[in-house]
């Protein structure tokens, strides 16, 4: 995510990443917040180019060598056109040789899983735009399926629930806060209530709305159910030898959405397999890409 000034004429990057996210819905004049990715794949080459150039300059500063190589994660089911667009953006940003690595594989490496051994491993990589389920063995992906839903889609589902059921309008940042609060407080044994600031569509004025977190149970379960369906599909396609390994080792969740409420419990209930949330799950892809780059 990036915030630009005069993007349609002579674009000037003002902020990127977390700093740009804080500007969503708050821009004025010639400012515009743009996303390089949508549902896990590239949708805006110009924004991606500026974001990559910004990231490289932040990482290396003036010491950066011209034509520095890079490793970039992509969804396992990304099309050749989507992969080509990302390579183009990287070249336009001044990068040299670019290697594209499937994100489920990078996540498995970053989680420390034995992906290079003759043993099957199942991973569910829960990203912001897409969730990918993969079975890996002997250094490669044997099976993979994905669903283009992730943390961003869950935030939107939370916002839609409040809008259509309670006529209350919130932004993406508040929806994400509700999601985080739900995960921390829903199962504390208390009658947890969230206090939400937004705009009433009845009075059309700013307002404070109090809502029991239990009301979001259905939203969370519907979101997790889409992922569970993909897990079941992959398990049904898995050869017996790999199924034996998965039964012994279980399923590993990675990504920022790995801790999505009820996801772990629903997979365990539907498959009968143990489910483990990887340590530092939100960083597994980045750590895996670092390992690939350095080895």
HULIN-V182314 format. One record per residue. N is the residue number from 1. RES is the residue in one letter. OMEGA is omega in whole degrees, 0 to 359 (999 if undefined). D_LAST is the distance of its C-alpha to the last C-alpha in Angstrom with 1 decimal. Layout:
n=N res=RES omega=OMEGA d_last=D_LAST
n=N res=RES omega=OMEGA d_last=D_LAST
This chain:
n=1 res=X omega=181 d_last=29.4
n=2 res=X omega=173 d_last=31.0
n=3 res=X omega=183 d_last=34.5
n=4 res=X omega=168 d_last=36.0
n=5 res=X omega=180 d_last=39.3
n=6 res=X omega=185 d_last=41.1
n=7 res=X omega=185 d_last=38.4
n=8 res=X omega=180 d_last=40.8
n=9 res=X omega=176 d_last=41.7
n=10 res=X omega=188 d_last=39.5
n=11 res=X omega=175 d_last=36.9
n=12 res=X omega=182 d_last=35.9
n=13 res=X omega=180 d_last=33.1
n=14 res=X omega=182 d_last=34.6
n=15 res=X omega=179 d_last=32.2
n=16 res=X omega=177 d_last=29.0
n=17 res=X omega=184 d_last=27.5
n=18 res=X omega=180 d_last=29.6
n=19 res=X omega=179 d_last=32.1
n=20 res=X omega=180 d_last=32.8
n=21 res=X omega=179 d_last=33.2
n=22 res=X omega=182 d_last=36.0
n=23 res=X omega=181 d_last=37.8
n=24 res=X omega=179 d_last=38.1
n=25 res=X omega=183 d_last=41.8
n=26 res=X omega=184 d_last=42.8
n=27 res=X omega=178 d_last=42.5
n=28 res=X omega=177 d_last=45.6
n=29 res=X omega=183 d_last=46.7
n=30 res=X omega=181 d_last=44.1
n=31 res=X omega=179 d_last=41.1
n=32 res=X omega=176 d_last=39.0
n=33 res=X omega=184 d_last=36.1
n=34 res=X omega=178 d_last=33.9
n=35 res=X omega=176 d_last=31.0
n=36 res=X omega=185 d_last=28.3
n=37 res=X omega=172 d_last=27.6
n=38 res=X omega=183 d_last=30.1
n=39 res=X omega=173 d_last=29.5
n=40 res=X omega=182 d_last=25.7
n=41 res=X omega=185 d_last=25.9
n=42 res=X omega=177 d_last=26.6
n=43 res=X omega=184 d_last=30.3
n=44 res=X omega=184 d_last=30.7
n=45 res=X omega=182 d_last=28.8
n=46 res=X omega=179 d_last=30.6
n=47 res=X omega=179 d_last=29.7
n=48 res=X omega=180 d_last=26.0
n=49 res=X omega=178 d_last=26.0
n=50 res=X omega=181 d_last=27.6
n=51 res=X omega=179 d_last=25.4
n=52 res=X omega=179 d_last=22.1
n=53 res=X omega=178 d_last=23.8
n=54 res=X omega=182 d_last=24.9
n=55 res=X omega=180 d_last=21.5
n=56 res=X omega=180 d_last=19.9
n=57 res=X omega=178 d_last=23.0
n=58 res=X omega=183 d_last=22.8
n=59 res=X omega=188 d_last=19.3
n=60 res=X omega=182 d_last=19.7
n=61 res=X omega=181 d_last=23.4
n=62 res=X omega=182 d_last=24.9
n=63 res=X omega=184 d_last=21.9
n=64 res=X omega=176 d_last=20.0
n=65 res=X omega=179 d_last=19.4
n=66 res=X omega=178 d_last=21.1
n=67 res=X omega=179 d_last=19.0
n=68 res=X omega=179 d_last=15.9
n=69 res=X omega=181 d_last=13.4
n=70 res=X omega=173 d_last=12.6
n=71 res=X omega=184 d_last=11.5
n=72 res=X omega=179 d_last=14.7
n=73 res=X omega=178 d_last=15.8
n=74 res=X omega=175 d_last=18.9
n=75 res=X omega=182 d_last=21.3
n=76 res=X omega=181 d_last=20.9
n=77 res=X omega=178 d_last=24.4
n=78 res=X omega=181 d_last=24.1
n=79 res=X omega=178 d_last=26.2
n=80 res=X omega=178 d_last=25.4
n=81 res=X omega=179 d_last=27.6
n=82 res=X omega=177 d_last=25.8
n=83 res=X omega=179 d_last=22.4
n=84 res=X omega=179 d_last=24.1
n=85 res=X omega=180 d_last=25.7
n=86 res=X omega=177 d_last=22.5
n=87 res=X omega=178 d_last=21.0
n=88 res=X omega=179 d_last=24.4
n=89 res=X omega=179 d_last=24.3
n=90 res=X omega=178 d_last=20.9
n=91 res=X omega=180 d_last=22.3
n=92 res=X omega=179 d_last=25.6
n=93 res=X omega=178 d_last=23.8
n=94 res=X omega=178 d_last=22.6
n=95 res=X omega=179 d_last=19.0
n=96 res=X omega=180 d_last=17.7
n=97 res=X omega=181 d_last=15.4
n=98 res=X omega=176 d_last=14.8
n=99 res=X omega=179 d_last=12.8
n=100 res=X omega=183 d_last=14.8
n=101 res=X omega=178 d_last=13.5
n=102 res=X omega=185 d_last=16.2
n=103 res=X omega=177 d_last=16.9
n=104 res=X omega=178 d_last=18.0
n=105 res=X omega=179 d_last=14.7
n=106 res=X omega=180 d_last=12.8
n=107 res=X omega=180 d_last=15.7
n=108 res=X omega=177 d_last=15.5
n=109 res=X omega=180 d_last=11.9
n=110 res=X omega=179 d_last=13.0
n=111 res=X omega=179 d_last=16.1
n=112 res=X omega=181 d_last=14.6
n=113 res=X omega=184 d_last=16.3
n=114 res=X omega=187 d_last=15.9
n=115 res=X omega=182 d_last=14.9
n=116 res=X omega=179 d_last=13.7
n=117 res=X omega=178 d_last=17.1
n=118 res=X omega=183 d_last=20.4
n=119 res=X omega=182 d_last=21.7
n=120 res=X omega=178 d_last=22.6
n=121 res=X omega=176 d_last=21.4
n=122 res=X omega=181 d_last=23.3
n=123 res=X omega=174 d_last=22.1
n=124 res=X omega=182 d_last=24.2
n=125 res=X omega=186 d_last=22.4
n=126 res=X omega=183 d_last=25.2
n=127 res=X omega=180 d_last=24.6
n=128 res=X omega=184 d_last=27.2
n=129 res=X omega=182 d_last=28.2
n=130 res=X omega=176 d_last=27.2
n=131 res=X omega=184 d_last=26.6
n=132 res=X omega=177 d_last=24.6
n=133 res=X omega=184 d_last=25.1
n=134 res=X omega=172 d_last=22.7
n=135 res=X omega=184 d_last=22.5
n=136 res=X omega=176 d_last=19.2
n=137 res=X omega=176 d_last=18.8
n=138 res=X omega=173 d_last=16.8
n=139 res=X omega=180 d_last=13.7
n=140 res=X omega=178 d_last=16.1
n=141 res=X omega=180 d_last=18.9
n=142 res=X omega=180 d_last=22.3
n=143 res=X omega=175 d_last=24.6
n=144 res=X omega=173 d_last=24.6
n=145 res=X omega=181 d_last=27.4
n=146 res=X omega=173 d_last=27.7
n=147 res=X omega=186 d_last=30.5
n=148 res=X omega=172 d_last=30.7
n=149 res=X omega=179 d_last=31.8
n=150 res=X omega=183 d_last=30.0
n=151 res=X omega=180 d_last=30.8
n=152 res=X omega=179 d_last=32.5
n=153 res=X omega=178 d_last=34.7
n=154 res=X omega=176 d_last=35.7
n=155 res=X omega=180 d_last=36.7
n=156 res=X omega=179 d_last=38.8
n=157 res=X omega=178 d_last=40.4
n=158 res=X omega=179 d_last=41.4
n=159 res=X omega=180 d_last=42.9
n=160 res=X omega=179 d_last=44.7
n=161 res=X omega=181 d_last=46.2
n=162 res=X omega=182 d_last=47.8
n=163 res=X omega=186 d_last=49.0
n=164 res=X omega=182 d_last=50.7
n=165 res=X omega=185 d_last=52.0
n=166 res=X omega=180 d_last=52.9
n=167 res=X omega=182 d_last=53.2
n=168 res=X omega=187 d_last=50.8
n=169 res=X omega=177 d_last=48.3
n=170 res=X omega=178 d_last=45.0
n=171 res=X omega=183 d_last=41.9
n=172 res=X omega=182 d_last=38.2
n=173 res=X omega=179 d_last=37.6
n=174 res=X omega=178 d_last=40.4
n=175 res=X omega=179 d_last=39.4
n=176 res=X omega=177 d_last=36.0
n=177 res=X omega=178 d_last=37.8
n=178 res=X omega=179 d_last=40.0
n=179 res=X omega=180 d_last=37.0
n=180 res=X omega=181 d_last=35.6
n=181 res=X omega=178 d_last=39.0
n=182 res=X omega=181 d_last=39.7
n=183 res=X omega=183 d_last=36.6
n=184 res=X omega=192 d_last=37.7
n=185 res=X omega=188 d_last=41.4
n=186 res=X omega=185 d_last=42.3
n=187 res=X omega=180 d_last=42.3
n=188 res=X omega=182 d_last=43.7
n=189 res=X omega=179 d_last=47.1
n=190 res=X omega=175 d_last=48.7
n=191 res=X omega=187 d_last=50.3
n=192 res=X omega=180 d_last=47.5
n=193 res=X omega=178 d_last=48.5
n=194 res=X omega=174 d_last=46.4
n=195 res=X omega=189 d_last=48.1
n=196 res=X omega=176 d_last=47.0
n=197 res=X omega=180 d_last=47.9
n=198 res=X omega=181 d_last=48.4
n=199 res=X omega=177 d_last=51.3
n=200 res=X omega=177 d_last=54.0
n=201 res=X omega=175 d_last=54.8
n=202 res=X omega=180 d_last=58.4
n=203 res=X omega=183 d_last=59.3
n=204 res=X omega=181 d_last=56.8
n=205 res=X omega=174 d_last=56.2
n=206 res=X omega=184 d_last=53.4
n=207 res=X omega=174 d_last=53.6
n=208 res=X omega=184 d_last=52.2
n=209 res=X omega=178 d_last=51.7
n=210 res=X omega=184 d_last=51.4
n=211 res=X omega=176 d_last=50.0
n=212 res=X omega=181 d_last=49.3
n=213 res=X omega=180 d_last=45.7
n=214 res=X omega=181 d_last=46.8
n=215 res=X omega=180 d_last=47.8
n=216 res=X omega=181 d_last=44.1
n=217 res=X omega=181 d_last=43.6
n=218 res=X omega=179 d_last=44.4
n=219 res=X omega=181 d_last=41.9
n=220 res=X omega=182 d_last=39.1
n=221 res=X omega=178 d_last=40.0
n=222 res=X omega=179 d_last=40.3
n=223 res=X omega=181 d_last=36.8
n=224 res=X omega=181 d_last=35.3
n=225 res=X omega=178 d_last=37.4
n=226 res=X omega=180 d_last=35.7
n=227 res=X omega=179 d_last=32.3
n=228 res=X omega=178 d_last=34.0
n=229 res=X omega=180 d_last=35.4
n=230 res=X omega=177 d_last=32.0
n=231 res=X omega=179 d_last=30.8
n=232 res=X omega=179 d_last=33.9
n=233 res=X omega=180 d_last=33.4
n=234 res=X omega=179 d_last=29.9
n=235 res=X omega=179 d_last=31.3
n=236 res=X omega=182 d_last=34.2
n=237 res=X omega=187 d_last=32.0
n=238 res=X omega=177 d_last=29.7
n=239 res=X omega=184 d_last=30.5
n=240 res=X omega=182 d_last=32.2
n=241 res=X omega=179 d_last=29.5
n=242 res=X omega=178 d_last=26.9
n=243 res=X omega=178 d_last=29.8
n=244 res=X omega=180 d_last=30.4
n=245 res=X omega=181 d_last=26.9
n=246 res=X omega=178 d_last=27.1
n=247 res=X omega=181 d_last=30.6
n=248 res=X omega=188 d_last=29.3
n=249 res=X omega=179 d_last=26.3
n=250 res=X omega=183 d_last=27.7
n=251 res=X omega=181 d_last=26.3
n=252 res=X omega=177 d_last=23.7
n=253 res=X omega=176 d_last=24.4
n=254 res=X omega=178 d_last=21.9
n=255 res=X omega=181 d_last=22.4
n=256 res=X omega=180 d_last=25.1
n=257 res=X omega=182 d_last=27.8
n=258 res=X omega=181 d_last=26.9
n=259 res=X omega=178 d_last=29.8
n=260 res=X omega=183 d_last=32.2
n=261 res=X omega=176 d_last=35.5
n=262 res=X omega=181 d_last=36.6
n=263 res=X omega=180 d_last=33.5
n=264 res=X omega=182 d_last=32.3
n=265 res=X omega=181 d_last=36.0
n=266 res=X omega=178 d_last=36.7
n=267 res=X omega=179 d_last=33.8
n=268 res=X omega=182 d_last=34.9
n=269 res=X omega=184 d_last=38.5
n=270 res=X omega=185 d_last=38.0
n=271 res=X omega=185 d_last=35.6
n=272 res=X omega=181 d_last=36.5
n=273 res=X omega=174 d_last=32.9
n=274 res=X omega=181 d_last=31.4
n=275 res=X omega=183 d_last=29.3
n=276 res=X omega=172 d_last=26.8
n=277 res=X omega=184 d_last=25.7
n=278 res=X omega=175 d_last=22.1
n=279 res=X omega=184 d_last=21.9
n=280 res=X omega=187 d_last=21.3
n=281 res=X omega=183 d_last=21.5
n=282 res=X omega=182 d_last=21.8
n=283 res=X omega=188 d_last=18.4
n=284 res=X omega=180 d_last=16.4
n=285 res=X omega=181 d_last=15.4
n=286 res=X omega=180 d_last=14.3
n=287 res=X omega=178 d_last=12.3
n=288 res=X omega=178 d_last=10.6
n=289 res=X omega=177 d_last=9.9
n=290 res=X omega=179 d_last=8.6
n=291 res=X omega=180 d_last=6.1
n=292 res=X omega=181 d_last=5.3
n=293 res=X omega=185 d_last=5.7
n=294 res=X omega=183 d_last=3.8
n=295 res=X omega=999 d_last=0.0
